Amino acid sequence: MKDAILAHLRYGLGKDASHSSVYDWRMALSHALRDRAVDHWIPSTQTTYARKAKRVYYLSMEFLIGRLVEDMAANLGATEEARAALAELGQDFDTLVRDEPDAALGNGGLGRLAACFMDSLATLGIPAMGYGIRYEHGLFEQDFVDGQQIEKPETWLSQKHAWEFERPEVQYSITFGGHVEHHDGRAHWHPHETVFATAHDTPVIGWQGRWGNTLRLWSAQPVKIFDLASFNRGDYLAASRSEALARTICRVLYPDDTTETGKELRLKQEYFFTAASIQDLIRRFLVTHDDIRRLDEAAAIQLNDTHPAIAGPELVRLLVDVHGLGMGEAIDLARRCLGYTNHTLLPEALERWPEWLFGRVLPRHLEIIREIEATQQAEFAGSPRILDHGNVQMGELAFIMAHKVNGVSALHTDLVKQTLFSDLHRIHPTRIINQTNGITPRRWLHTCNPALSGLITGAIGDGWVADLEQLKALKGKTGDAAFLSDFMAAKRHNKERLSNWVQQTLGQSIDPDAMFDVQIKRIHEYKRQHMNILETIALWNEMKANPGAGWQPRVKIFGGKAAPGYHVAKEIIHLINDVATVINNDPATKDLLQIVYPPNYNVTMAEMLIPAADLSEQISTAGKEASGTGNMKFALNGALTIGTLDGANVEIREHVGAENFFLFGLTAQEIMEARKQPGFARATIEKSPRMQRVLQQIAEGRFSPGDASRYHGFVGNLWDHDYFCVSLDFDNYYDTQRRADEAFGHRDAWAAMALTNTAGMGWFSSDRTIQGYARDIWDVGPADAKTLEKTG
């Protein structure tokens, strides 16, 4: 390892040890580890080709992979070797780990799930390729100015990405616009714009290096790099127009789509990476097969949400227009290949494109969608339409073109059947199935929480890292005083680490003996960060009114970004920061209650916050959260959950025990019934003096001095609308928080409850989830001999 690091330093970076920066050492270490990854990666690919093994193709707009140095070293079993080699060279492994930028390839749970699934696919030895976009700037870097979110471009690619291999020879033409002509019995698409999709490959190595898969990200390249004639005429913008179009496609994740140009760009992005991926997998199929009609025997294509739903029409287009299949045969074959994962019950999150815009960007695909709809209507009269009121409904398209549609928690899947796709479920009663989400224990316990993972390994061995169900053995330790003491010492270590980071980063002092109460996720009304901050104000009021009541000290920690065009979510961020300014500076309560909101929440921050959390906030409006995976990460790391019966909370509570979960709030059915009552919010608030007082304080400008009207719209919405039912759950939430305070005061009992959470989380491994997909949707198995022998 030492020789490899020095060789890369010298020959890859052109540096000697005495003149190398932290960046140089980190790149040399990364390439030394990447070399070892390649030694597993290439044989895995060769084995897949040799056995003509079926591959999984996972299409996702996001792959939130985070930093890879530590992850790759752990999966290769090289962490201690790398640490020792660097120490001999006078370098610190942890310093190099911290120097790596977070890959800005996602936003939240959707992208982190995709990364977990790639880890599990490799660990289980299932041949797979992840397909996405190589974003130049990703989502955005979040900063706060006067408490308001400010978006700045992510700059993760200002340094070379150490882990990828550029594949300039893997390039596909992606076309947009133009018109379609029909002659000779064929359709001929004459596009107006063309860009090239070029591949960048990152190896994904499973636990103990058993197998290697590929994350292939596409970057857009211009067909004509530079128009010299335009430049020489003085038209400098025209000279670079083709390059500008290409760079725009891959520049930003989720561009603001409140404008027509924003909508068009998002549609182009989705088609760009999906079309490149479908062309790529067909090309790979034809290397070892000669009959395109058997594509489903070698390719399982999974659509992660509706973003790649255009895969159905694109695959049909290639089968019909290029390979000569009939339309009906092509639709049937495409359906046998495609699976669709639904991640949301929110109607606005199921993409709909104006038909005129869709036809302008993808005219041939609009024709094919009409054919798909006509075929569906001919077979199932009265079936829900894909083209409806001038819109192309991508949820319906994804459902109709998939042979299986899965929800991501038991409750969510039931609601998908009952509400979202009820008519399609009636027509296709066996198509919707459940695959409850999971998380990889390699990243989300073994590497991010060494204090706890070392304790667990010392007690039950290290087999749990690849078989999380082995954590059940820890249940026998809940009465072991010495083990519980060690368990809480690990938690204390993580809280001290976080406290030091908050002091260094934000200049804020927090007490590691206080309860660390954490809500980290995308900012959205249904996730109800605003209910959390309203409860915080109510707690502050009570602390001031009754200073001698023996309050449990708390640190309220928030993390998350709001979409640039989502006004209410950005208003919630502003309110949290405004409230923090007042409460954190109140001398009467500052030792009892603090609010911490570090900007730019990402994977690396999560790896520090989650192990330090005592209480996990999973407080979404029941029936709105599909699953959640943060809830799993917190519980696995020994945090207790305060939450509603929503998403995977339901299953977590079943596995850890109702007595170890702080449940509050109405059920999804009760929420739906309550909404039917006119004026339910106002009537509820009028019965809650506590909530009335909080809203009055906000409305009077208590937290926005100099701008008393700042939150009038926010407060008015809660009184008059409150679609996400904060008012209905608020008092129950407040009371349940006080039960959590009481429980935290009994430290031995709390320790036993926290350990029971960790011990009960084995079922929530993404390895289990992927085994379910492989069995129920993809019809695939391991391709390597070691994993075949291990799994039978």
N, C-alpha and C positions, 0 to 999 in steps of 0.2 A: 504493500500500500504506500509506504513512504517513497519507494522508488518510482511508483506510478505518478504520485503527486509531483515529485520533482521533475519527472520527464515532461509532464504536461505544462508545468511552470516554464520550463526551458524551451520546449519545442512548439508548444501550442500558444504560449503567451509571450515568448521571447524575453523572459525575465530570469534573473538569478534571485536566489532566496534573499539575499541581503537588500535587494531593492524592490521587493514585491509588496504590494498593498494588500489590505484585507480582501478587496475584490479579486486580485490575482490569485490569492490562496484559495478563495472560495471557488473560483472557476476551475482551478487545477484539481481540487478535491471533487468537484462535480463531475468533471470529465473522467477522473479515475474511477468513480462509482459508475458512471455511464458505460465505461468499457466493460465492467463486470455485468451490467444489465444486458448489454448486447450479447454477451456469451450465453445468456438464457433466452433472449428475445429471438435471435436468428434461428436457433434449433427448433424453437416452438413453431415459428412460421414454416420452416421446412417440414416439420411433422404434419402440420395441418394440410399442406399441399400433398404430401406423400400419401396421406390417408384419405384425401378428398373429404376431409371432415367438414361438417356443416358449421358455418360461422354465424355469429350474432353480429348484426350491424346496428349500433345504438346511435340514433340521430338526436342531437340535443343542441339547442341554441347556447347552452351554458355547460361548462365543465369547470367547476370552482375547485381547482386542484390545490391551491395554496402553494406553500413552499415545498420543494421536493427533496432537498438535501437530506434532511432527517428521515423523511418517509422512505426514500430509496435505500439509504444505509440500513434502516431497520428491516425492510423486507429482504434485503440481501444478506442479512445477518452480519453486517460489517460495521456496526456502530462502534463497538469497543475497539476494534482494530483501527478504524479511522481516528478515533479519539486519541489512541496511544501513539499512532504514527505522527499526528499533528503535534502532540505534546513534545515528542522528540525533536520536532522541527521548530519548536518554540512558538507554536500557534495553538489557539483554543478552539475546539470544535464548536462549542456553543456560540462563540462570537461569529464564526463563519455561517452558522445556521441563521442567525439573526440578520446577517447582511443580505440574504437572498430576498428579492422583491416578491410579493404575492403576485402570482399570475392573475391578471385582471380579465378572467374569462367567464365571469358569472356574477350573479347578484345575491342569491340566497339559497333557500332549500332545494330548489329545482336543480341548480348547478352542483351543489354539494352532494345531492343524491346521485347524480350522474358520476361524480368522481368516486363515491363509495362503490357504486355498481362496477366500475372499471376495475377497482381493487379486488372486489370479490370474484369477478369473472376470471381474473388472472390467478387468484388464489385457488379457485376450484378447477383450473385447467381447462376452461371452456374457451375455445377459439373465438375471438371477438375483436371488432374494431369500433372505437368510438369516433364519431364524425361530428365536427363542429366548425366554428369560425375562429381564426387566429386574429382576435381583435387587437388593433393597434393601441387603443386607449381603454377598452373595456367599458364598464358602466360609467363611473366618474369617481374622482377622489373628493370626498366630502370634507368640507371645513365649515366652521361656524363663525359668522361675523355678526356681532350684536345678537347672538342667539339664533340667528337664522341660518338655514342650510345654504351653503354656497357650493356650486359644482365646479370642479376643476378637472382637467383631463388626467387620467391615470397615465403614468410614465414608465410602466414596468418594462417596456421594450427599449427604453433609452440605453439599457445595458443589454448585451447579448444574452439570449435565453439559452442557458447552458445545456438543456436536456434534449433539444429538438435536432432532428436531421432534416434539412431542406431537401426536397425531391423535385428539382426543376424538370426532371424527365416525366414526372406525373402531372400532367396538365390537361385540362378539359376546357372546351369552349362553352361558355354560358351565355345565352342570348336572351334579349328582352325586346318587347315591342314589335313593331312591324305589322304584317298582315299574313293571312293564310290563303293559299290557293288550293283548289281541289281539281285534279285532273289525273288521268290514267288510273283511276280508282284509288288514288293516294292523296293524302294531305301534304302540302309543301309549305312549311313555315319560312317566311322571308323576314328575318328579324331586322330591327333598326339599330340595336346596340349589341356589342359583344365584348365580354371580358374573359380572361383566362382564370381558371381556378388552379392554383399551384399548391401541392401538398407539403405539409410540415409534420413530421412524425416524431412522437415522443413514446419511448418504450414504457409500458406499464407492467411492472414485475410483481407477481404475487408473493405471498408470504413464503419465506425461506427459498425464494428464487425458483419455485417449481415450474413456473410457466410465465411466458411473456406475451402480452398483447400489445396493441397499438392504439394510441390516441392520434388520429389524423385530423389536423386542423387546416382549413383552407384559407389561403390569402388570395386576394384578387390582384391580377396583373393586367395592365392595358395590352390590347392587341397591337396597338401602335404606340410605342413608348413616347415618341416626340415627333411632332410635325414641323420639320425644319422649314418647309416652304412658308407656313403661317408665321413662324418666328421671324423669318427674314422679311416678311411683309410688315412686321411690326405688330402683328396680332398675337401678343405673347400669351394671352389667356387661351386662345384657340389652340395654340401649339401644345398646350398641356392638358387639353380638355379630356382626352381619353384616360390619361393617368389620373386625373382628378376623380373621374367617375369610379375607377377601380379602387382607389384609396378610400373613397367615401363609403363604399360597401362594407369594408372591413375595419372602419375606424372606431365605431362606437357601438356598444351593446345597447339595445333598446333605445334608439333615437326617439326623441319626443314626437309622438304621432298625432298631436293635436292639430297639425297642419297637413295639407294635401301632400306637400313634398315629403314630410316626415312619414306619412302612411306609405307612400310609394317606396321610400328607401327601405322601410321595414319589410315590405313584401319582396323587394329585390333581394335583401339579405337572406330571407328565408328560402327563396327559390335558389339563390346562388349556392348555398352550402348543401341543400338537399339534392339539387340536380347533379352537382359534382359527385356527391356520395353515391347516388344511384348509378351514374355512369361508371364510377370506379368499381363498384361491387359486381356489375355486369361484366366489366372487363376481366376482373379476377375470376369470375365463374367460367368464362370462356377459355381461360388458360388450361383448365383441367376437364371441362365438359364441352360437349358439342351440340347439345339439344337445349335451347333456351326454354323449352316448355317444362323442363325439370328444375327450373331455378329455385322453386320452393324447397327442393330436397337439399339445397346447399346454402340457402340464405334465409335467415330470420331477421326481418327488419323491424326494429322497435322505434316507435315515434314517441319521444318524450314530450308530451303535451301537444298542442295543436300547431306549434311553430313549424314542424316539418310535415304538416298534413298534406302539402302539395306533392309529397312523395307518391301518393296513389296515382294522381293524374300524370305525373312525370314518368313513372314506371310504365303506365299504360301507353303513353306517347312513344316511348322507346320501343316497346314490344310491337306496337302497331306500325308506326311510321318508319322504323329502322329495321326491325326483325320480321315484319310481314305477318304477324298474327292477326286474326280477326278481333274486332272490338270486344265481343262477348268473351272470347277465350282469354284475351289480355286482362280484362277486368277480373275474371275468376282467378287467373294465375297471380295477379298482383295481390288480391285479397288473401290468398294462401300464404303469401310472404309477409304480410304486414300485420303488426300488432300496434295498438294505440293505448298509451297510458294517459288517463285523465287525471289532472291534478287540481281541479277547481270546480266548485259549484257556483261561483260568481258569474252571472251571465256576461258581464263586461269583460271577463278574462277569457271567454271563448271567442276567439278571433272571428270577426266578420269584416269582409272587404267589400266596399262598394263595387257593384258588378261592372260599372263603367271603368273604374280604375283597374280592376283585375284584368278586364279584357284588353285594356290599353297596354298593360305590362306583359301579360301572358295570354295572347289571343288564342293560341292552339289549345291551351289548357282549359280555357273557358268552354271551347267546343267539346272537349273530352268530358268535362264535368256535366254538361248537358246530356251527353250520352250515358254517363254513369247514372244520372238522375232518372233518365227515361227507362233504363234497364231496371232500376229499383222500383219505379212506379208500375212498370209492366208486370213485375213479379209480385209486388205487394201494394195493391191499390190503396191509396190514402196514406202511404208512408210519408213521414216528414220530409220536406224538401231541402235540398242543399241550396238552391237558388230561391230566396224568399224575400219579397218586398225590396227588390233591387240590391240585395246583398248576397255574397257568397259566404255561407256559414261553414267555417272550417271544422267545427266540432262535429256537425252532422256528416261532413265529408269524411273525416277521419273514422267515424264510427262505421259508416257504410262500406268503406274500403278496407276495414280490418276484419280478420277472422276472429280475433279476440280483443275485447276492450276491458281494461282493468282499472279498478279503483285502487287506492293506496292505503286504505284502512277499512276495517269491517263496517263502521258507521258510514263512511264516505261512499263505499260501494253500494250500500243499501239506498242511500239518498240519490246516487246516480241512477239507480233503477227506478226509484219512486218519483223523482222530480225531473232531473236534467234530461235524461233520455228515456222517459217513461214510454213514449209511443214506440220508439225503436226497440226498446226492451220487450214490449209486447209482441212485436213482429219477430224478434230474434231472442227468444228467452234464454238461450244458453250462451250467448256471446259475451255478456258482462260477467267477469269473475273478479275476485279480490286477490291482491298481492300486497299485504301490509308492508310498508316501507321498513327499511333497516339501515343501520350505520356500520361502517367498518370498525371493528375493535382495534385494528392496527393503529389507525390514526387517532381514534377518539377515546382511547384509554392507554394503550401500550406506549405510544410515543408522546402524547400530549400531557400525560400525568404519570411520570416515572415514579413519583413517590408512592402513589397508590398501586400502580401495576407491579412494582417491585415487592410490595407487601403481599399482594395477591399471589404472585409467583412463589414467594417464599412459603406460603401456606398450602397451595394446592398444585404447584408445578406450573409450567408455562404452556401446557396444552390448551388452555383457555383462549389463547391468542388466535388460534385457528378453529376452535370449537367453543364458542362463547357459552353454550349451555353448561359447560363445566363450572361456571360461576355458582351454580346451585349448591356446590359443596360449601360455599361461604355461609349458607344459612345456619350451619352448625356452629358458627362463630359468634352469633348474635348474643349469646350469653357468656362469652369469653371476655372478661373484663380487660385482660392484658391486650387482646387483639383489638378490642374496641378503642382502647387508649391509643394504640398504634394507628388505627384507622383515622381517628380524629387528629392525630399528630400530622398525618399526611395532608389532611384538609387544611390544618393550620399552616403548614409549610406553603401550600398553594395560595392561601390568603395573604401571607406575608409577601410572597413574590408579587402578587397583584398590587398590594398596598404600596410596595416600593416603586412599582412601575407607574402607578397613578401619581405618586409624589414627584417622580422624575419627569413625567410627561405633562401632567396638568398642573403641578404645583399644589395639589390638594392632599391634605392629610386625612386618611381614613383609618379607623381602628380595626385591626384584624380580629378582635374579639367580638365585634358587632356581627349581627346577622347580615350576610351578603345576599341581597334579594335582587335577582338578575332577570331582566327581560331584554333579550337580544334577538332581533329579527327585523325583516323588512317592515317599514312603518306603513301601516294600513289601518283604516278604521275598524275592519273586522277583527284585527289582532288586538285592538283596544288598549294601545299604549296610553290613550287619553283616560281610560278608566283607572289605570295604574297611577297616573300623576294626580288625578282627582282624589283618589284614596290617600295619596301622600299628603296632600293639602289637609284633608280631614284629620289624618293622624297628627300632623303638626298643630292643628287647632286644639286637639285634645291634649297634646303635650303641654301647650302653653297654658291651657285652662287648669290642668291638674299636674303641676310640675313634680309633685311628690308621690305620684302613683306607681312608681317602680317600673318605668317603661323599659322595654327591651331595646337597646340601641340597634339601629338599622342603617345600612348603607344601601340605598336604592340605585341600582346600576342599569342604565339603558344603553343600547347600541343598535344602530340601524340607519338605513338611508331611505329617503322618500323619492319616488320617481319625480323627475324634474317638473312634469306638468301636473302633478297631483297636489293641488293647492291645500286641501284639508290636511293631508299628511304632513306637509311642510309647516302648516300652522300648528300641528301637534308638537313637532320638534321645537318650534319657537316657544310654545307654552312650557314645555319641559325645561328648557334652558332658562326661561324667565323665572319660573318657580324655583329652580335651583339657585339662581342668584339671590333670591330673597331668603330662602330657608338656610342655605349654607352659610349665610352671614348673620344669622340670628343668634346672638350670644346666649339666649335662654335655652336654645335647643340644639346648638351645633354639635354638642357631644352625644346627642341622642339620635339625630337624624341628619343624614347627608345624602345628596343626590350627585351621582357621577354619570356624565354622558361624554365619553371619549369620541371624538369624530372619527369618521372613516372606518367603521366596523368592517372587518374582513376575517378570513380564515385564521390568520395568525392571532388576531385579537381573541377570537373565539377559543383558540387553544389555551389561552391564558385565563379567560373569564370562566369558562365552564368548569375546570377543576377546582376553582376557588368558590363556586357558588354553594350557598346553603339552601336557598329557596329558588325554585325555578318557576317563572311566571308563564303559564300556558292558559291564557284567560280569554281566548277568542270567543266570539258569539257562537253558541252551539249550532252546528250545522253549516258552518262556514269554512273551517279549516279542514282541508282534505285529510291530512295526516299529521304533518309536523315531523321533523327529525331532530330538531333542537331539544324537544322534550325527551327524546331517547338519550341523547348525549349527556344531558344534565343528570338524569336518573342513573345512568351507567356510572357516572363519576361521583355518586353519593350525595346528590341534592334531592330534597323532597320537592314534590310538585304541588303548587296551588293552581287548580285548573277546573275548567268546565268539562262536561261530558262531550267532548268534541274531538274529531279526528282520532289519532292513535292514543290520546289520553285514555280513552275507554279501555283499550287493551292493556296499556301500561298499568292502569289501576287494577285490572284483573290479575296481572302477573306479580305485582309487588304487594297487593293486599290493600283493601279499602282503608284499613286503619293506618296505612303509611302514605296516604295521599290526602291532601287538603281539598276536598271537593266543595264547590259552590255553584250556584247559578241554575237557571232554567235549562231544560232539555231542548233539543232541536224542535221537537213537536210542540212543546210549550211555547217556545219563541214564535213559531209560526201562528199559533192560535192567538197569542197576545197581540201580535201585529194587526190582527183583524179588528181590534177594538179602536175606534177613533179616539184620538187624544190620549192614548195609553201613557205616553211619556209624561205629559203635563200632570196627569192624575197621579202617577207614581211619584214624581218629584215633590208634589204638594204634600205627600204623606211622609216625606223624608227630610226632616229639619237639617240633618247633617249634609245631605247633598245640596239642599237649597242654599245653605250658608256658603259652601264652596263655590257654587256658581255665582252667587252674589258677589263674593270677593273678587272673582275673576272679572265679572262684568263691571265692577266699580274701579278696576285698574289697580287692584292691590299688588298685582305681579307685573304690571306694565305702567309704572309711574311715568307721567308725562304723555301717556297715550291711553286714556281710559277706555276708548272705544275699540282697542285693538282686537279684542276677542268677542265683540258683540255678536258677530255672525256665528261664531263657534258655539257660544252659549245659547243663542236663539235656536240653533239646529237641535241641540239636546232637548230643549223645552218642547219644541213643536214637531220634531220628526224622530230623531234618535232611532234610525233604522237598525243600528247594531246593538240596540237594547242595553246601553250602559245603565240607564235609569232602573231597569227591571232587576239587574244583578248587583247594583252598587252596594246596598246595605248588607246583603249577604256576603259580598266580597270583603267588605270592611270587617264584619264579624269573624269571618274565616281567617283573615289576617291576624286578628287578635288571638285566635286559637293557635296559629303558628307561633306567635310570640310566646305564648304560654308553654308550648311544647319545646321550643328552643331553650327555654330556661331550665329544663330538666335534661342536662347534657348527656347523661348516660342513656336515657331513653331515646333521645334524639339520635345518638350514635347508632343504636340498634336499629332504628327506623331507616337511617341513611344506609347502613350496611345491607339491610333487607332490600332496599331499592337496587343497589349494585348487584346483589345476588340474584335478583329476579329478572334481570334484563337480558339473559342469554338468548331469549327468543327473538330479540330485536336486532340481531346481527344481519347485515346485508348479505352475508353468505346464505342464510336461510331464505331471504327474499329471492335471491338469484336462483337458488335451487327450485323455488316455486315457479318462477318464470320459465326456467329451462324445462321443467316437467309439463307445465300446463299450457304454455304458449309457444315456446320455441322448438320443442322436441329436439333438444340437443343434450349432449353429455360431454364429459371430459375427454380430451384427445390425447393426453399424455399418460404414459404407463404408470408413473408414480401416483398420480391422482386417481386413475382408474383402479389401481390396487387399493388405495386408501378408502375410496368411496364405494367400491364394488360396482 
